Amino acid sequence: MNSAIIVFPGSNCDRDAQTALREATGKEPLMIWHKEDPLPAGIDLIMVPGGFSYGDYLRCGAIAGNSPIISQLKQHAERGGYVLGVCNGFQILCETGLLPGALIRNAGLNFVCRPETLSVANQDCAFTGNYQAQQQISIPVAHHDGNFVADNNTLAQLEGDNRIAFKYVNNPNGSAHDIAGILSPNKRVLGMMPHPERAICRHEGGTDGQALFQSVLNAI
Amino acid sequence: MTETSSFLAPLLSPQTEASAAEHGINAEEWQRLITRLGRDPNLVELGIYSVMWSEHCSYKSSRRHLSKFPTKNDRIIQGPGENAGVIDIGDGQAAIFKMESHNHPSYIEPYQGAATGVGGILRDVFTMGARPIALVNALRFGDPSHPKTRSLLAGVVAGIGGYGNCVGVPTVAGETEFDAGYNGNILVNAMAVGLADQDKIFYARGATPGNPIFYVGSKTGRDGIHGATMASAEFSEGDEEKRPTVQVGDPFTEKLLIEACLELMATDAIQAIQDMGAAGLTSSSVEMADSGGENGEGIGVEMDLDKVPQRETGMTAYEIMLSESQERMLMVLKPGKVDVAKAIFDKYDLDAEVIGMTTDSGRLVLKQHGATVCDIPVAPLADDAPNYDRPWVAPEKRAPIDIAAHGTLEAASRSLVKLMNCPNMASKRWIWEQYDRHVMGDTIDSSQSQGDAAIVRVHNTQKGLAISSDCNPHYVAADPYEGGKQAVAEAYRNLSAVGAAPIAITDNLNFGNPENPETMGYIVRAIDGMAEACRVLDFPVVSGNVSLYNETDGRAIPPTPVCAGVGLISDLDKTATLAGAKAGDKLVLIGNLKGHLGASLYARECLGLKGEALGAPPPVDLEEERRNSVVIRDLIAQRRVNAVHDISDGGLACAAAEMAMASGLGVEIDAGLGTAELFGEDQAMYLLATSEVPENGRLVGVFGGDAITIDGDAVTLAALRAAHEDWLPNYMNQINCDA
């Protein structure tokens, strides 16, 4: 599997994503600085990492979501390529329209960093194949704007089409339907607020994130 | 007059003793200044002298006492005098760290004050070539019932989180205390730890004449002018009006600056580098010039201020030199490297300009609009700064407290619940859950474990750094010598308790006005005590900061010399935390239990004692600290313990309760222990959870069940956890609290 990580100014989980992908795939992921053009061919998975792209000025993910490299990310997704957006990466994917809805300030108004229990709501996609259906896993969250909102039709569609990948067991941010992560219609684009790349080895975040990366590796 | 000459005229006009006084330069210092200079300074020059000779930059009241600290051993690569201290952690790697205060700005504008405190300390570390890997903070607030405490706490925590979270460095440990003594002057001390290869460490020293001076980072604005001078004066009512002297931080720019600087440092382009912290362009250029030259003999600097990237129009040379705008760095490049450097900063869309050249004149020469607005010798600014031997008196020794005089004491179980719920002991989860503790993927143990020290992995290795920060101002107030010893000893003990070999400390000495002999007595004796502990424990000081004039309307804060220690864990499979006790494990004490209640949490919270009545603090036997640390580290290395915790505030009972809560298991404490033994704060003591009582150990309880049993009374873990966890969120949300 060939993977790449887009690095925006202000991305700060790019190295963590790099470590996770390297350990899962045994291959060095490409680190793509946002000014690089075009993306190298033959990439299976593009990861949009967490952080504070462009300082989160204007609105989380808004500037990155409209930056030049996004057209290439969209082409990759349209070709059926896999995309994983974590935290700020999820916010960016929502800004690009690759995923519906938006992420607004946490209901409690404070930044929240803690290991959070998730249930695997859709076990039948490239990102979750190595989990059991409804399995409860612990993945750390760290965000100020992780409160997922969408209109009722969109939420109904996400539920009906089985496009909710993960739900919080104890909702930390007020997200509609306890949503922690959602999928695109073809289920090849996943956006999630919790950080699976922080749950891979001996870290305080535990090891439950390993299976996500293993799932992608198996699927591709 | 032309427009230019009328702009320059006030800058060039000779200044008087009266205007020097407005700049915080007293009559004696004025005489010194004009003697050294041989004439009256102009306004730009006076401004430069005033910041360089401020307490904040010159350490003029503390310098002679700081020299008592041991600063060397075979692991120390760089002690005090550079941007941060550097220690050898093996395999050609180094840990670089320092702690610094941002007390006054944080009281005036808590969010930006705390945020820029974090930004400043990060720059001290990455200036030296280190990638920052951990942030730690030590906070002191006023009494919870004081009307400003809640908003100051909320603002400081949001500021620390807002900066650290964005810049992507985990905030892994901290301490927070409340005391009425900080009502008008809170303390915000921030520490950063970074990692570098030993052959890629950068210093402020070493610049040679004839090389370009390169300015990078944010543009210079009018913010923070006279920040260093403000930090060197007492507060008085109405000082909130000084808000414009507080800088505004931009962690996004800092993140870019870190990446760009580390990228440039990977090439061979930088000769010397200094961040622009307090006194901005002035101190960075003067310090590089003063420590420049192949043998440190000093060099000169000539800068064209028209070339400095500026955020506002019409800024004077005075404003440009004194601005404390954040996220700026100054470096001297090697010949022919300007294009390499510019390309890297261009990649990150950061300003980068050559603003001058190093010279062999030994002078600081500044030009603006074609005129020379400053031409003064460098050496007197740095080396000839005043160095006072301030008069001091040692505080009187306090009598020990007499527990028998307090009649019948309440049941120990009630005292335990009360202590675990009191503001200084209660869980600070509400605070640390607002800090990203996990970014960078190497946090093995953070505040989340509520343990003795944080553990951060050295990336891609089996090694780790243990980090902890401590100070008990109640002990220092009661006896600065013993209290100073204790602050160092506790940092040593905290590192030992997780299995780390303690290596060195950084300190942050927070005191009141040094011109007051009583306050100066606390400063001198606390430093004496700390120095003694550093010597006996072979635990030198490698960096630090002194924050004086922490007073409001003539009332000094409690003396607060914070010590933050760093230790090395050579194998992450051999560590311990306070969690991990198993049912049936024995609770074992290492150390000599005497039941010293003077200056203790119990004396304050359960006996209601204050001030003098609190009595003398526990004495610290440094040889015993050393011995017991070795015992503990050996037990951890041999994997003979399931959990370890040091005994500090609240004594054995509180330490056992913390282990029980962290392990999710009850504990029955030996019924033979009296109140003084349960809550006394004797030093050099550790608790273990282990299947067998080791040699030197004393059995004091057994783990099991779901309650903490003490003197025959049981408190369920759930009740104790609620008492421990609920106080702070309830206080912040104004639920069921008196404040």
Boltz contact constraints between the chains, C-beta under 6 A:
constraints:
  - contact:
      token1: [A, 9]
      token2: [B, 256]
      max_distance: 6.0
  - contact:
      token1: [A, 10]
      token2: [B, 252]
      max_distance: 6.0
  - contact:
      token1: [A, 10]
      token2: [B, 255]
      max_distance: 6.0
  - contact:
      token1: [A, 12]
      token2: [B, 168]
      max_distance: 6.0
  - contact:
      token1: [A, 12]
      token2: [B, 439]
      max_distance: 6.0
  - contact:
      token1: [A, 16]
      token2: [B, 441]
      max_distance: 6.0
  - contact:
      token1: [A, 19]
      token2: [B, 441]
      max_distance: 6.0
  - contact:
      token1: [A, 52]
      token2: [B, 166]
      max_distance: 6.0
  - contact:
      token1: [A, 55]
      token2: [B, 252]
      max_distance: 6.0
  - contact:
      token1: [A, 110]
      token2: [B, 434]
      max_distance: 6.0
  - contact:
      token1: [A, 111]
      token2: [B, 161]
      max_distance: 6.0
  - contact:
      token1: [A, 111]
      token2: [B, 434]
      max_distance: 6.0
  - contact:
      token1: [A, 112]
      token2: [B, 433]
      max_distance: 6.0
  - contact:
      token1: [A, 113]
      token2: [B, 433]
      max_distance: 6.0
  - contact:
      token1: [A, 113]
      token2: [B, 436]
      max_distance: 6.0
  - contact:
      token1: [A, 113]
      token2: [B, 437]
      max_distance: 6.0
  - contact:
      token1: [A, 114]
      token2: [B, 433]
      max_distance: 6.0
  - contact:
      token1: [A, 140]
      token2: [B, 438]
      max_distance: 6.0
  - contact:
      token1: [A, 142]
      token2: [B, 436]
      max_distance: 6.0
  - contact:
      token1: [A, 198]
      token2: [B, 438]
      max_distance: 6.0
  - contact:
      token1: [A, 198]
      token2: [B, 441]
      max_distance: 6.0
  - contact:
      token1: [A, 203]
      token2: [B, 441]
      max_distance: 6.0
  - contact:
      token1: [A, 204]
      token2: [B, 443]
      max_distance: 6.0
  - contact:
      token1: [A, 204]
      token2: [B, 446]
      max_distance: 6.0
  - contact:
      token1: [A, 204]
      token2: [B, 448]
      max_distance: 6.0
  - contact:
      token1: [A, 205]
      token2: [B, 438]
      max_distance: 6.0
